[in-house]
Amino acid sequence: MTSLVIGIDPHSRVHVAAAVDELGRCLARHEVGAAPKQLARLVEWVASMGAAKVALEGSKGYGLPLARLLLAAGHTVVDVSSNLTAEERKRSRRRGKDDEGDAVAIARVALREPDLPVMDEAHLDADLKLLVDARDQLVQEEARLRNRLHALLLVMSPGYQQITGPLNSRPAFARARSLTLRARRSDPTRARLALAHLRRLNALRDEQADLERDINAELERRRPTRLLAIPGVGPLVAAKLLGEARDVRHYASAAAFAAHAGVAPVPASSGNTQRHRLARGGNRQLNRALFTIAMVQARWHPPAREFLARKRTEGKTAAEARRCLKRHLANVVYRAMTADLHQPDDQGLAPAA
């Protein structure tokens, strides 16, 4: 019997599917809308085709509702990244770009690549990532508001920093409000804008506090005790790591996790030249979390400071030594997350750098 693979290109309003055989020949196509009833019909079509595997591009985005339906129906679902689809599209003899061609390309990638991530409910669970991303957005909005408030206060109350200090706390906001109220008669427009900014800054702090409580509650449910035991890993960094990695079991090894985080050097050898270059790809949020841990450990953790000093004596620059520390920390984080999944909470702690 022919072994079929179905590729699906999901969008906000339409989902296009294509079934290909083991030689990559397109045998059938199907197109539905994105409404729940239409997605259910697509799942029925997949079942009628008897596909061995379903490949989705964007299974954590537009394809998330369909991925959950397919998993509930017992299908094997793999995730295909958009860059792999683009590479496959270049190989085809089809001119231009359309959804049908992309669906065929997605299916052919699934045929060619045996190590695509297999989706399950744990991999699709995005609650922690959503909470952390929402808090990050509030922090960015707060920084923009503080900058605008700073520009207003510079003109309205020159030298205000001597009274308020840095505009990064509620007491500083309260002192800035007092200055603004005193300057309201002389500069009413700036004062009105500054008061609005201060109200929004306090509201943003309240929203951040609510999200942090939700994040801590989610961490309490997951109990990442070994991850939190690593020096430099607080609740927010742990939440970032867990939210971006989803389920550490989907990484075949610590090296695969490091590559996904963009901290593993990329081979760039040719002929007699053997070298590696800096990896500029990977998950930048995971990379950022590892950078935060590395910076904290470089300042306060003696083993990390010794590690950096040893790398410097080997002839590496300060930046290269920090990259080596990040690569080492990727192993430490991977082991800690794996231990949190498989060991009782009272059996030791993960090793730290």
C-alpha positions in Angstrom: 0.0 0.0 0.0 1.2 3.5 -0.9 2.5 5.4 2.2 1.1 8.9 2.0 2.3 12.1 3.6 0.0 15.1 3.8 1.4 18.6 3.9 -0.8 21.5 5.0 -0.2 25.2 4.6 -2.4 27.0 7.2 -3.4 30.6 7.0 -5.8 32.9 8.9 -8.7 32.3 6.5 -7.8 29.2 4.4 -5.9 25.9 4.9 -4.6 24.1 1.8 -3.6 20.4 2.0 -1.8 18.2 -0.5 -1.2 14.4 -0.3 2.0 13.0 -1.8 3.3 9.5 -2.2 6.7 8.2 -1.2 8.2 9.5 -4.5 6.9 13.0 -3.8 4.2 12.9 -6.4 1.1 14.9 -5.6 -2.0 12.6 -5.6 -4.7 14.8 -4.1 -5.4 18.3 -2.9 -7.9 19.8 -0.6 -8.8 23.3 0.5 -11.0 24.4 3.4 -11.6 27.6 5.4 -10.3 28.2 8.9 -13.6 27.9 10.8 -13.9 25.0 13.2 -16.5 23.0 11.1 -14.3 23.3 8.1 -11.2 22.2 10.0 -13.2 19.2 11.2 -13.9 18.4 7.5 -10.2 18.6 6.7 -9.5 16.2 9.5 -12.0 13.8 8.0 -10.3 14.1 4.6 -6.9 13.3 6.2 -8.4 10.2 7.8 -10.0 9.1 4.5 -6.6 9.4 2.7 -5.0 7.0 5.2 -1.9 9.2 5.6 1.0 7.9 7.7 2.0 11.4 8.7 0.7 15.0 8.6 3.1 17.9 8.1 2.1 21.3 9.2 3.9 24.6 8.7 3.3 26.9 11.7 1.7 24.3 14.0 2.1 26.7 16.9 0.6 29.6 15.0 -2.2 29.6 12.4 -2.0 25.8 12.4 -2.5 25.3 16.2 -6.3 24.6 16.2 -5.9 22.1 13.3 -2.8 20.5 15.0 -4.9 19.9 18.2 -7.7 18.4 16.2 -5.4 16.1 14.3 -3.7 14.9 17.5 -7.1 14.3 19.1 -8.0 12.1 16.1 -4.8 10.1 16.6 -2.7 11.4 13.7 1.1 11.8 13.7 1.8 15.5 13.2 5.2 17.0 12.5 6.2 20.7 12.4 7.9 22.1 9.3 9.6 25.4 9.5 9.0 28.0 6.9 12.7 28.2 5.8 12.6 24.4 5.0 9.5 25.0 2.9 11.2 27.9 1.1 14.2 25.7 0.3 12.0 22.9 -1.0 10.0 25.4 -3.1 13.2 26.5 -4.9 14.0 22.8 -5.8 10.6 22.3 -7.5 9.9 23.1 -11.1 6.8 25.0 -10.2 7.1 28.7 -11.1 6.2 31.4 -8.5 4.6 30.8 -5.1 1.1 29.7 -4.2 -0.6 27.8 -1.3 -1.0 24.6 -3.3 2.7 24.5 -4.2 3.6 25.3 -0.5 1.5 22.4 0.7 3.3 20.0 -1.7 6.6 21.4 -0.6 5.7 20.9 3.1 4.8 17.2 2.4 8.0 16.6 0.5 10.1 18.1 3.3 8.4 15.7 5.7 9.3 12.8 3.4 12.9 13.9 3.2 13.6 15.0 6.8 13.3 12.1 9.4 14.0 14.3 12.4 11.3 16.9 12.2 9.8 17.7 15.6 6.7 15.5 16.4 3.9 17.5 17.9 2.1 16.5 21.1 0.0 18.4 23.7 3.1 19.3 25.7 4.8 20.8 22.7 1.7 22.8 21.8 1.2 24.1 25.4 2.0 27.8 25.1 0.6 29.2 28.3 4.0 30.0 30.0 5.4 31.5 26.8 2.3 33.7 26.4 2.6 35.0 29.9 6.3 35.8 29.6 5.8 37.4 26.2 3.0 39.6 27.6 5.2 40.7 30.5 8.1 41.5 28.1 5.8 43.7 26.0 4.6 45.6 29.1 8.3 46.1 30.1 9.0 47.5 26.7 6.0 49.8 26.8 7.1 51.0 30.2 10.5 51.9 28.9 9.0 53.9 26.0 6.7 55.8 28.5 9.6 56.5 30.8 11.6 58.0 27.9 8.7 60.2 27.0 8.2 61.3 30.6 11.9 62.0 30.9 11.7 64.3 27.8 8.8 66.2 29.3 10.4 66.6 32.8 13.7 67.9 31.3 11.9 71.0 30.0 9.2 71.3 32.6 11.4 70.7 35.7 15.1 71.0 34.8 17.4 69.0 37.1 14.4 66.8 38.2 16.7 63.7 38.6 18.2 65.2 41.7 14.7 65.0 43.3 13.2 61.9 41.7 16.2 59.8 41.1 15.9 57.2 38.2 12.4 56.9 36.9 12.2 53.1 37.6 10.1 52.8 40.8 6.8 53.8 42.2 8.4 56.2 44.7 10.2 57.9 41.8 6.9 58.2 40.0 5.3 59.8 43.0 8.0 62.4 43.3 7.7 63.1 39.6 4.0 63.6 40.0 4.6 66.1 42.8 7.0 68.1 40.5 4.5 67.9 37.7 1.6 69.3 39.8 3.8 72.2 40.9 4.6 73.0 37.2 1.1 72.7 36.0 0.4 76.4 35.9 3.5 77.4 34.0 3.4 74.5 31.5 -0.1 73.0 31.5 0.2 70.9 28.3 3.4 69.1 29.3 2.0 68.6 32.8 -1.1 67.1 31.4 0.9 64.7 29.3 3.2 63.9 32.1 0.4 63.0 34.5 -1.2 60.8 31.9 2.2 59.0 31.4 2.5 58.6 35.2 -1.0 57.1 35.5 -0.1 54.6 32.7 3.2 53.7 34.3 1.6 52.8 37.5 -1.1 50.8 35.7 1.7 49.0 33.8 3.4 48.1 37.1 0.1 46.6 38.3 -0.3 44.6 35.1 3.2 43.3 35.3 2.7 42.3 38.9 -0.5 40.3 37.9 1.4 38.6 35.1 4.3 37.7 37.5 1.9 36.1 39.9 0.5 34.0 37.1 4.0 33.1 36.0 4.9 32.0 39.5 1.7 30.0 39.8 2.6 28.2 36.6 6.1 27.5 37.8 4.7 26.2 41.1 2.6 23.8 39.1 5.6 22.6 37.0 8.1 22.6 39.9 11.4 23.2 38.0 13.5 22.9 41.2 16.8 21.9 39.6 16.5 24.6 36.9 15.9 27.3 39.6 18.9 25.9 41.6 21.2 27.1 38.8 23.0 30.3 39.8 21.5 33.2 37.7 18.2 31.5 37.1 15.3 33.3 38.7 11.6 32.7 38.2 11.4 35.0 35.1 14.5 33.4 33.4 13.2 29.9 34.2 9.8 30.8 32.8 11.5 32.2 29.6 13.5 28.9 29.2 10.6 26.6 29.8 8.2 28.7 27.7 10.6 28.8 24.7 11.8 25.2 25.0 8.3 23.8 25.6 9.1 20.2 26.3 12.8 19.4 26.6 12.1 15.8 25.6 11.8 17.0 22.0 15.5 17.7 21.9 17.5 14.5 21.1 20.5 15.7 23.1 22.1 18.7 24.9 23.9 19.5 21.6 20.5 19.7 19.8 19.2 22.0 22.5 22.3 24.3 22.2 21.9 24.4 18.4 18.2 25.4 18.8 19.2 28.1 21.2 21.9 29.5 18.8 24.8 29.0 21.1 26.5 26.1 19.3 29.3 27.2 16.9 28.6 26.5 13.2 31.2 24.6 11.2 32.8 26.8 8.5 35.7 24.6 7.4 37.0 24.2 3.9 40.1 22.2 2.7 43.0 22.7 5.1 41.1 25.4 7.0 39.3 24.0 10.1 37.2 26.6 11.9 33.8 27.4 13.4 31.8 30.6 13.1 29.4 32.3 15.4 25.8 31.0 15.2 23.5 33.9 14.4 20.3 31.8 14.1 18.4 29.8 16.6 15.8 30.8 19.1 16.9 34.3 20.1 14.7 34.3 23.3 16.5 31.2 24.5 19.8 32.8 23.6 18.9 35.9 25.5 18.0 33.8 28.6 21.3 32.0 28.5 23.1 35.3 28.0 21.4 36.6 31.2 22.5 33.6 33.2 26.1 33.9 31.8 26.3 37.6 32.8 25.1 36.9 36.3 27.5 34.0 36.8 30.4 36.0 35.3 29.9 38.6 38.0 29.1 36.5 41.0 29.6 32.8 40.6 33.3 31.6 41.3 33.2 28.5 39.0 32.0 30.6 36.1 34.7 33.2 36.7 37.3 30.5 36.8 35.9 29.1 33.5 36.1 32.5 31.8 39.7 33.0 33.1 40.7 29.6 31.8 39.3 30.4 28.4 41.1 33.8 28.3 44.4 32.0 29.1 43.7 29.8 26.0 43.9 32.9 23.9 40.2 33.6 23.5 38.8 37.1 23.6 36.4 38.2 26.3 33.4 37.8 23.9 34.6 34.4 22.8 35.0 33.3 26.4 31.4 34.4 27.2 30.2 32.4 24.2 31.9 29.3 25.5 30.2 29.9 28.9 26.8 30.2 27.2 27.5 26.9 25.3 28.4 25.2 28.6 25.3 26.7 30.3 23.1 25.2 27.5 24.3 21.8 28.7 23.6 22.6 32.3 20.1 24.0 31.6 19.3 20.9 29.4 20.3 18.5 32.1 18.4 20.5 34.8 15.2 20.5 32.7 15.5 16.8 32.0 16.1 16.0 35.6 13.0 18.1 36.6 10.9 15.9 34.3 12.3 12.5 35.3 13.4 12.7 39.0 11.6 13.3 42.3 12.1 16.8 43.7 14.2 15.5 46.7 16.9 13.8 44.6 19.7 16.3 44.4 20.2 19.5 42.3 21.4 20.2 38.9 25.1 21.0 38.6 25.9 24.7 38.0 28.6 26.2 35.9 
